[in-house]
Structure formats: structure tokens, C-alpha cells
Amino acid sequence: MAENTSTNATETRASRKTRVGVVVSDKMQKTVVVAIERRMPHPVYGKMVTRTKKYKAHDEENTAKVGDRVRIQETRPLSKDKRWRVVEIVERAR
């Protein structure tokens, strides 16, 4: 009989991705839109360009507000668009 231990399952599973970004919308219930910026060189000209991608993240307590810097973590699909959840609020908006 094989025993299913939770410690073995967590060791084999890959670590979940985390990102830090700024909340750009909190109009939905228990959901925030987080903008993640990354800087990369232009493929031809080499100049640094900023790429922005928006993610919908689950915020259970509705604590994150617009302008807050938050850390989000990858999770199972929670809805059609939500695959991330807010782990912590790194910095509050002033």
C-alpha cells in the first residue's frame, strides 16, 4: 500500500511563480488588476523598453487599493481570467 504524504507531494511540485506589481484597478469584488512592468532591450536597436502586462489576482479581504505595490503568486484557475492571488501588500499607496 502506497501512502500519500503531503510532504512528498510538495517536494516534487515546482515552486510557484511570484511577481511584484502595482494595483491599477480594484473595482471588482475580491479581485484586483495588477500591472507588472519588465524592462528589456529592444531586439534590433538595443534601447531599453518597458513592457507592461496586467494580471487579475484574487484578493480575499479586499484590502489592496489602487496604487499599492503587491506581491502576487501563481495559483490554480479561480475563474476565466484569474490565475494569481495576492500574497502580501509590499507598500501602501500614499
Backbone as CSV, one residue per row, in Angstrom:
resi,resn,N_x,N_y,N_z,CA_x,CA_y,CA_z,C_x,C_y,C_z
1,MET,0.834,-1.185,0.000,0.000,0.000,0.000,0.878,1.246,0.000
2,ALA,0.623,2.099,-0.962,1.379,3.343,-1.058,0.688,4.413,-0.220
3,GLU,1.484,5.081,0.603,0.935,6.143,1.431,1.108,7.469,0.715
4,ASN,0.066,8.273,0.735,0.120,9.584,0.104,0.459,10.612,1.173
5,THR,1.697,11.059,1.197,2.101,12.044,2.192,2.167,13.413,1.538
6,SER,1.744,14.407,2.277,1.718,15.762,1.723,3.131,16.324,1.567
7,THR,4.083,15.865,2.390,5.447,16.385,2.274,6.089,15.920,0.975
8,ASN,5.795,14.706,0.552,6.356,14.201,-0.692,5.784,14.954,-1.885
9,ALA,4.511,15.283,-1.837,3.871,15.988,-2.944,4.437,17.394,-3.095
10,THR,4.740,18.064,-1.977,5.264,19.421,-2.080,6.710,19.431,-2.549
11,GLU,7.446,18.384,-2.292,8.833,18.338,-2.735,8.928,18.161,-4.249
12,THR,8.029,17.391,-4.846,8.102,17.137,-6.278,7.497,18.270,-7.093
13,ARG,6.553,19.017,-6.519,5.908,20.090,-7.260,6.853,21.284,-7.374
14,ALA,6.837,21.918,-8.537,7.696,23.085,-8.747,7.204,24.256,-7.906
15,SER,8.127,25.146,-7.547,7.726,26.305,-6.764,6.892,27.242,-7.639
16,ARG,5.932,27.894,-7.024,5.026,28.756,-7.777,5.675,30.096,-8.059
17,LYS,5.348,30.683,-9.201,5.922,31.965,-9.597,5.360,33.077,-8.727
18,THR,6.186,34.040,-8.403,5.724,35.235,-7.705,6.181,36.453,-8.487
19,ARG,5.380,37.503,-8.457,5.684,38.750,-9.136,5.310,39.905,-8.212
20,VAL,5.953,41.053,-8.410,5.621,42.257,-7.657,5.156,43.302,-8.649
21,GLY,4.003,43.903,-8.374,3.454,44.898,-9.284,2.580,45.901,-8.560
22,VAL,1.980,46.793,-9.326,1.160,47.876,-8.783,-0.298,47.624,-9.135
23,VAL,-1.184,47.813,-8.161,-2.619,47.642,-8.382,-3.117,48.823,-9.213
24,VAL,-3.738,48.532,-10.351,-4.263,49.587,-11.218,-5.793,49.657,-11.183
25,SER,-6.449,48.622,-10.657,-7.906,48.645,-10.548,-8.345,47.758,-9.394
26,ASP,-9.329,48.243,-8.615,-9.899,47.434,-7.531,-11.427,47.513,-7.562
27,LYS,-11.983,47.700,-8.746,-13.430,47.907,-8.872,-14.237,46.617,-8.715
28,MET,-13.597,45.462,-8.879,-14.316,44.197,-8.776,-14.308,43.699,-7.336
29,GLN,-15.214,42.800,-7.025,-15.261,42.226,-5.693,-14.243,41.096,-5.599
30,LYS,-13.376,41.183,-4.591,-12.348,40.171,-4.310,-11.364,39.966,-5.459
31,THR,-11.243,40.958,-6.340,-10.316,40.872,-7.466,-9.636,42.215,-7.655
32,VAL,-8.335,42.180,-7.914,-7.601,43.396,-8.270,-6.858,43.133,-9.568
33,VAL,-6.616,44.203,-10.328,-5.813,44.104,-11.543,-4.433,44.661,-11.202
34,VAL,-3.406,43.839,-11.428,-2.039,44.208,-11.075,-1.224,44.342,-12.354
35,ALA,-0.527,45.470,-12.497,0.329,45.713,-13.656,1.763,45.365,-13.277
36,ILE,2.366,44.480,-14.061,3.752,44.067,-13.864,4.584,44.686,-14.973
37,GLU,5.620,45.432,-14.598,6.498,46.046,-15.585,7.813,45.291,-15.636
38,ARG,8.308,45.072,-16.847,9.635,44.478,-17.008,10.371,45.246,-18.090
39,ARG,11.665,45.438,-17.874,12.487,46.194,-18.816,13.353,45.220,-19.591
40,MET,13.371,45.402,-20.911,14.142,44.515,-21.770,14.718,45.324,-22.922
41,PRO,15.840,44.891,-23.483,16.387,45.617,-24.622,15.567,45.353,-25.885
42,HIS,15.433,46.380,-26.710,14.756,46.225,-27.991,15.543,45.228,-28.840
43,PRO,14.867,44.299,-29.521,15.588,43.244,-30.249,16.516,43.762,-31.343
44,VAL,16.197,44.895,-31.970,17.024,45.414,-33.061,17.929,46.542,-32.586
45,TYR,17.346,47.526,-31.870,18.074,48.746,-31.569,18.806,48.727,-30.230
46,GLY,18.455,47.805,-29.348,19.174,47.681,-28.090,18.732,48.640,-27.004
47,LYS,17.876,49.615,-27.322,17.388,50.551,-26.313,16.470,49.823,-25.331
48,MET,16.559,50.190,-24.053,15.721,49.555,-23.043,14.276,50.031,-23.203
49,VAL,13.359,49.085,-23.322,11.941,49.406,-23.430,11.211,48.735,-22.281
50,THR,10.108,49.350,-21.853,9.322,48.833,-20.746,8.119,48.090,-21.296
51,ARG,7.950,46.864,-20.886,6.789,46.062,-21.259,5.904,45.909,-20.027
52,THR,4.610,46.141,-20.191,3.666,46.044,-19.093,2.646,44.957,-19.402
53,LYS,2.379,44.116,-18.415,1.348,43.097,-18.551,0.448,43.168,-17.328
54,LYS,-0.847,43.006,-17.553,-1.799,43.082,-16.453,-2.304,41.692,-16.102
55,TYR,-2.390,41.422,-14.810,-2.897,40.153,-14.301,-4.057,40.436,-13.361
56,LYS,-5.080,39.587,-13.408,-6.155,39.661,-12.423,-5.788,38.729,-11.280
57,ALA,-5.832,39.261,-10.062,-5.417,38.497,-8.888,-6.528,38.488,-7.852
58,HIS,-6.642,37.381,-7.142,-7.667,37.204,-6.115,-7.218,37.881,-4.833
59,ASP,-8.075,38.753,-4.294,-7.805,39.460,-3.039,-8.969,39.175,-2.106
60,GLU,-8.815,38.184,-1.258,-9.923,37.659,-0.453,-10.550,38.726,0.451
61,GLU,-9.741,39.557,1.106,-10.276,40.532,2.070,-10.541,41.899,1.460
62,ASN,-10.311,42.073,0.173,-10.466,43.381,-0.483,-9.623,44.456,0.201
63,THR,-8.382,44.123,0.571,-7.531,45.068,1.288,-6.666,45.902,0.351
64,ALA,-6.337,45.405,-0.828,-5.461,46.132,-1.752,-6.248,47.230,-2.460
65,LYS,-5.652,48.413,-2.513,-6.277,49.566,-3.172,-5.400,50.025,-4.327
66,VAL,-5.928,50.906,-5.168,-5.199,51.404,-6.335,-3.926,52.105,-5.878
67,GLY,-2.816,51.771,-6.507,-1.536,52.382,-6.182,-0.680,51.551,-5.245
68,ASP,-1.264,50.560,-4.588,-0.487,49.704,-3.689,0.457,48.817,-4.485
69,ARG,1.652,48.585,-3.932,2.581,47.625,-4.521,2.339,46.290,-3.820
70,VAL,1.996,45.252,-4.595,1.627,43.957,-4.018,2.468,42.839,-4.611
71,ARG,2.576,41.750,-3.852,3.226,40.535,-4.340,2.117,39.537,-4.662
72,ILE,2.132,39.010,-5.906,1.124,38.029,-6.305,1.812,36.696,-6.569
73,GLN,1.049,35.623,-6.388,1.589,34.274,-6.563,0.673,33.476,-7.475
74,GLU,1.289,32.656,-8.293,0.556,31.793,-9.207,-0.280,30.790,-8.408
75,THR,-1.469,30.474,-8.918,-2.337,29.517,-8.235,-3.197,28.802,-9.269
76,ARG,-4.062,27.941,-8.805,-4.946,27.226,-9.729,-5.927,28.216,-10.343
77,PRO,-6.542,27.882,-11.474,-7.518,28.802,-12.064,-8.704,29.025,-11.132
78,LEU,-8.969,30.288,-10.818,-10.082,30.640,-9.946,-11.291,31.109,-10.733
79,SER,-11.066,31.583,-11.953,-12.154,31.982,-12.844,-11.593,31.959,-14.259
80,LYS,-12.326,32.541,-15.199,-11.863,32.542,-16.587,-10.516,33.243,-16.732
81,ASP,-10.320,34.349,-16.039,-9.103,35.146,-16.190,-8.163,35.101,-14.990
82,LYS,-8.651,34.695,-13.810,-7.822,34.760,-12.594,-7.016,33.490,-12.387
83,ARG,-5.682,33.650,-12.388,-4.777,32.546,-12.075,-3.740,32.957,-11.045
84,TRP,-3.929,34.102,-10.396,-2.987,34.640,-9.419,-3.747,35.036,-8.170
85,ARG,-3.029,35.122,-7.037,-3.643,35.612,-5.809,-2.670,36.549,-5.108
86,VAL,-3.217,37.496,-4.375,-2.400,38.465,-3.652,-1.851,37.786,-2.402
87,VAL,-0.518,37.767,-2.273,0.129,37.160,-1.115,0.303,38.196,-0.017
88,GLU,0.827,39.375,-0.376,1.046,40.418,0.622,1.048,41.781,-0.059
89,ILE,0.791,42.800,0.745,0.909,44.174,0.279,2.284,44.661,0.700
90,VAL,3.145,44.879,-0.280,4.527,45.261,-0.002,4.589,46.715,0.469
91,GLU,3.857,47.607,-0.220,3.901,49.026,0.103,2.542,49.645,-0.188
92,ARG,2.038,50.423,0.775,0.759,51.096,0.592,0.923,52.348,-0.264
93,ALA,-0.134,52.703,-0.985,-0.113,53.940,-1.783,-0.164,55.132,-0.839
94,ARG,0.504,56.200,-1.230,0.485,57.413,-0.387,-0.595,58.361,-0.845
